[in-house]
Amino acid sequence: MSAGGAFGGNRGARPVPPEKGVFPLDHLHECDLEKKEYITCLKSSGHLSEKCRKFSKKYLECRMEKNLMAKQDMSELGFGKGLELDSSEKSNAGIDEQTKPSSPGKTIHDRS
């Protein structure tokens, strides 16, 4: 038999703990509503998570309130303050920025 184990695993490798540590599962279903809203949003948006950020945030906040995970600032979890634009608002903002002149009253002339 090989030294890698029955299923090809490396018996000498040490497991690496998850980055955020261990947190309890929601055995009492305290955040089921928030979880279901998020999953429903994912399914209806074709699994585009950026369209469901508000539900993801609500779910994480619920878990923190119920002590199912360590309390953390939402900015540390990828939710910046005031940056919760809808994807349609983001694309419109990008178009607006592209069509605005760089400085008012000045025109760029082609001298070629």
WOGI-V156870 format. One record per pair of residues at least 24 apart in sequence whose ideal C-beta (glycine too) atoms are under 6 Angstrom apart, sorted by the first residue. I is the first residue (numbers start at 1). GAP is how many residues later the second one is. Records with the same first field share a line. If there is no record, write none. Layout:
I->GAP ; GAP
//
This chain:
23->46
24->44
26->42
30->36
31->31 ; 32
34->24 ; 25 ; 28
35->24
51->36
//
